[in-house]
């Protein structure tokens, strides 16, 4: 892997690009999460990236936050995926090959799936092999869910995490692989990073699996572990008071924040001193 140069850091902090604009509405929380994790985060409008005013090469991590980009008019995440694919493909390819990290959350996950940054088998990016479609319930799901992390996944962002409890807010979160062969590769290749469970950590159906995702998949990564997407919102659980039952002392750890810290710690560990 190509290591980052410390000269690229700001006051010793990795630089994070949080994409905003066109209906994305979780950029503030995501930028704050990255700041708490030790990054120098910057909210960057997609227009500035497409125009060349800003470049992915100036950053170590790219975050594609949740929201309703382009009003979900052609399906959630599809328009922003095309904007990135046809306007910034070369930049994205160079960014990933140079060792950069990418995280897509909710609408951002939908975007990078449809863009083809995930699962990117054999390093073949920009080839769509899965989708995120309408919830089986036929309605928008807005509540907290349990997940467990796959100990056999190479995902940088979920290292050391066993269980998660985070909110979902989506109408199109059902993960569907292209075919059975794709699912088999996801399982055997360690691409599945997070799966929905019940409170006790067992796989079950609705409502524990809020959208009907195949194999209870809540988040996946590429083969490097550096590109990661998930439907639940880790930026919504940064403090114990964010927990829906914190007054009952049920908020033990803010593991939403740990996801971002893992990414920043990875960058720091792979930076040339």
C-alpha positions as MATLAB code, in Angstrom:
seq = 'XXXXXXXXXXXXXXXXXXXXXXXXXXXXXXXXXXXXXXXXXXXXXXXXXXXXXXXXXXXXXXXXXXXXXXXXXXXXXXXXXXXXXXXXXXXXXXXXXXXXXXXXXXXXXXXXXXXXXXXXXXXXXXXXXXXXXXXXXXXXXXXXXXXXXXXXXXXXXXXXXXXXXXXXXXXXXXXXXXXXXXXXXXXXXXXXXXXXXXXXXXXXXXXXXXXXXXXXXXXXXXXXXXXXXXXXXXXXXXXXXXXXXXXXXXXXXXXXXXXXXXXXXXXXXXXXX';
ca = [
       0.000    0.000    0.000;
       1.137    3.554   -0.714;
       1.681    5.350    2.594;
       0.485    8.878    3.225;
       2.975   11.703    3.519;
       2.807   13.660    6.793;
       3.243   16.848    4.754;
      -0.314   16.316    3.522;
      -1.711   16.482    7.041;
      -3.055   19.637    8.739;
      -1.458   20.170   12.142;
      -0.741   16.473   12.272;
      -4.322   15.526   11.400;
      -5.476   13.496    8.367;
      -7.672   15.422    5.969;
     -11.243   14.275    5.399;
     -13.537   15.394    2.577;
     -17.236   15.308    3.492;
     -19.284   15.676    0.310;
     -22.313   17.976    0.514;
     -24.926   19.620   -1.662;
     -27.876   18.502   -3.799;
     -29.993   17.167   -0.942;
     -27.302   15.540    1.187;
     -28.282   16.487    4.738;
     -26.005   14.641    7.172;
     -22.769   16.425    6.275;
     -22.615   18.432    9.516;
     -22.903   15.382   11.771;
     -20.465   13.406    9.630;
     -17.894   16.196    9.634;
     -18.281   16.514   13.408;
     -17.785   12.759   13.853;
     -14.549   12.924   11.880;
     -13.365   15.933   13.879;
     -14.031   14.040   17.131;
     -12.051   11.142   15.672;
      -8.963   13.270   15.101;
      -9.378   14.373   11.494;
      -9.305   17.808    9.927;
     -12.636   17.532    8.137;
     -13.903   19.823    5.413;
     -17.396   19.978    3.965;
     -16.998   20.163    0.198;
     -19.845   20.839   -2.193;
     -20.044   18.364   -5.052;
     -20.055   21.323   -7.465;
     -16.558   22.309   -6.331;
     -15.288   18.793   -6.985;
     -16.885   18.574  -10.415;
     -15.568   22.005  -11.397;
     -12.017   21.209  -10.304;
     -11.987   23.808   -7.532;
     -11.414   20.955   -5.087;
      -9.728   17.606   -5.654;
      -9.908   14.244   -3.900;
      -6.112   14.119   -4.057;
      -6.012   16.730   -1.265;
      -7.572   14.317    1.231;
      -6.983   10.994    2.963;
     -10.613   10.049    3.513;
     -13.786   10.695    1.524;
     -17.167   10.524    3.259;
     -20.405   10.361    1.264;
     -23.044   11.167    3.914;
     -26.693   10.303    4.214;
     -29.596   12.364    2.989;
     -31.754   12.534   -0.102;
     -29.366   13.502   -2.875;
     -31.177   14.764   -5.945;
     -34.482   13.969   -4.220;
     -34.099   10.234   -4.932;
     -35.822   11.080   -8.214;
     -34.233    8.243  -10.217;
     -33.784    5.941   -7.243;
     -31.806    6.604   -4.085;
     -28.181    7.509   -4.791;
     -28.382    6.943   -8.547;
     -27.886   10.518   -9.746;
     -24.977   11.302   -7.429;
     -23.453    7.960   -8.411;
     -23.547    9.000  -12.070;
     -22.134   12.435  -11.237;
     -19.188   10.797   -9.486;
     -18.736    8.098  -12.115;
     -18.754   10.308  -15.171;
     -17.278   13.436  -13.630;
     -14.727   12.172  -11.117;
     -13.958    8.584  -12.059;
     -10.259    9.132  -12.670;
      -9.844   11.023   -9.396;
     -11.659    8.326   -7.443;
      -9.611    5.573   -9.038;
      -6.350    7.340   -8.232;
      -7.523    8.098   -4.706;
      -8.326    4.468   -3.913;
      -5.180    3.085   -5.547;
      -3.053    5.531   -3.533;
      -4.391    4.146   -0.251;
      -7.276    6.514    0.487;
     -10.329    5.571    2.540;
     -13.975    5.922    1.483;
     -17.068    5.620    3.676;
     -20.616    5.855    2.357;
     -23.509    6.109    4.802;
     -27.174    5.453    3.970;
     -27.703    7.526    0.805;
     -23.924    7.521    0.472;
     -23.927    3.726    0.630;
     -26.595    3.628   -2.056;
     -24.424    5.929   -4.162;
     -21.167    3.990   -3.911;
     -22.963    0.686   -4.503;
     -24.549    2.027   -7.696;
     -21.273    3.695   -8.607;
     -19.554    0.321   -8.367;
     -17.020    1.173   -5.638;
     -18.456   -1.799   -3.763;
     -17.912   -4.697   -3.710;
     -15.341   -4.209   -6.510;
     -14.315   -7.848   -6.816;
     -10.718   -8.326   -7.984;
     -10.185   -4.590   -7.770;
     -12.666   -3.919  -10.573;
     -14.261   -0.649   -9.525;
     -17.137    1.084  -11.330;
     -18.893   -2.215  -12.098;
     -22.208   -2.523  -10.244;
     -22.693   -5.964   -8.676;
     -25.461   -5.216   -6.156;
     -28.138   -2.679   -5.361;
     -30.135   -1.194   -2.497;
     -33.841   -1.201   -3.205;
     -37.212   -0.627   -1.527;
     -37.717   -1.967    1.985;
     -39.835   -5.120    2.184;
     -42.131   -3.285    4.597;
     -43.052   -0.861    1.823;
     -42.440    2.096    4.096;
     -39.742    4.403    5.401;
     -38.018    2.807    8.428;
     -36.821    5.226   11.112;
     -35.609    3.499   14.291;
     -32.610    1.904   15.984;
     -31.351   -1.556   15.028;
     -28.838   -4.093   16.298;
     -25.952   -5.405   14.225;
     -22.909   -7.573   14.626;
     -19.585   -7.124   12.915;
     -17.983   -9.909   10.927;
     -14.728  -10.839   12.660;
     -13.475  -12.323    9.378;
     -13.960   -9.145    7.369;
     -10.982   -7.070    6.268;
     -12.994   -3.862    6.830;
     -10.793   -1.149    8.339;
     -13.731    0.701    9.889;
     -15.171   -2.212   11.908;
     -11.968   -3.629   13.389;
     -12.357   -4.506   17.047;
     -16.119   -3.958   16.995;
     -18.360   -6.878   17.904;
     -21.830   -5.375   18.146;
     -23.493   -2.123   17.139;
     -26.722   -0.332   17.904;
     -27.462    2.493   15.475;
     -30.458    4.200   13.845;
     -31.691    3.552   10.323;
     -33.599    6.172    8.327;
     -34.362    4.946    4.834;
     -36.985    3.767    2.396;
     -34.603    1.917    0.056;
     -32.201   -0.054    2.217;
     -32.695   -3.639    1.094;
     -29.338   -5.004   -0.013;
     -29.653   -7.325   -3.020;
     -26.625   -8.907   -4.746;
     -26.663   -9.370   -8.510;
     -26.934  -13.170   -8.217;
     -26.121  -16.141   -5.995;
     -22.543  -16.154   -7.213;
     -22.119  -12.558   -6.067;
     -23.483  -13.399   -2.622;
     -21.122  -16.357   -2.359;
     -18.150  -14.139   -3.180;
     -19.285  -11.554   -0.643;
     -19.406  -14.209    2.061;
     -16.197  -16.047    1.212;
     -14.206  -12.904    0.441;
     -14.808  -11.180    3.769;
     -16.717   -8.344    2.107;
     -19.647   -8.502    4.532;
     -18.755   -6.206    7.411;
     -22.064   -5.774    9.256;
     -25.272   -7.790    9.520;
     -28.589   -7.022   11.182;
     -29.442   -9.106   14.262;
     -31.879   -9.160   17.125;
     -30.962   -7.837   20.559;
     -29.240  -11.105   21.462;
     -27.071  -11.128   18.345;
     -29.016  -13.774   16.406;
     -30.085  -13.389   12.802;
     -33.806  -12.842   12.360;
     -36.280  -11.226   10.009;
     -38.341   -8.070   10.216;
     -38.296   -5.867   12.249;
     -34.736   -6.750   13.343;
     -33.764   -6.801    9.674;
     -35.464   -3.464    8.922;
     -35.499   -3.704    5.141;
     -35.321   -7.386    4.198;
     -31.668   -7.282    3.129;
     -30.386  -10.547    1.699;
     -28.236  -12.375    4.257;
     -29.119   -9.600    6.749;
     -26.419   -7.434    5.168;
     -26.130   -3.965    6.692;
     -22.671   -3.002    5.413;
     -19.943   -4.262    3.079;
     -16.379   -3.361    2.100;
     -14.086   -3.893   -0.862;
     -11.187   -6.363   -0.841;
      -8.798   -3.762    0.601;
     -11.112   -3.023    3.514;
     -10.630    0.692    2.863;
     -13.887    1.312    0.992;
     -16.888    0.757    3.253;
     -20.609    1.391    3.061;
     -23.460    0.864    5.523;
     -27.131    1.774    5.775;
     -27.329    2.689    9.514;
     -26.041    6.072   10.685;
     -22.915    5.952   12.892;
     -22.748    9.756   12.951;
     -26.031    9.710   14.890;
     -24.427    8.017   17.889;
     -21.449   10.136   18.947;
     -22.435   10.809   22.559;
     -24.221    8.706   25.149;
     -27.071   11.193   25.148;
     -27.804   10.231   21.529;
     -28.954    6.783   22.706;
     -32.777    6.559   22.786;
     -32.651    5.083   26.310;
     -29.661    6.882   27.789;
     -31.699    7.973   30.827;
     -32.057    4.286   31.701;
     -28.251    3.948   31.643;
     -28.345    1.702   28.574;
     -25.796    3.796   26.667;
     -22.493    2.079   27.412;
     -20.262    2.872   24.457;
     -20.613    5.288   21.545;
     -19.607    2.774   18.906;
     -20.872    4.975   16.105;
     -17.874    7.172   16.817;
     -15.573    4.147   16.928;
     -16.233    3.467   13.237;
     -14.770    6.856   12.317;
     -11.914    6.538   14.801;
     -10.913    3.239   13.240;
     -10.584    4.933    9.866;
      -8.500    7.809   11.201;
      -6.332    5.484   13.303;
      -5.649    3.425   10.188;
      -4.508    6.492    8.276;
      -2.261    7.588   11.129;
      -0.744    4.120   11.421;
       0.068    4.067    7.702;
       1.488    7.573    7.474;
       5.163    8.109    6.789;
       6.760    9.848    9.744;
];
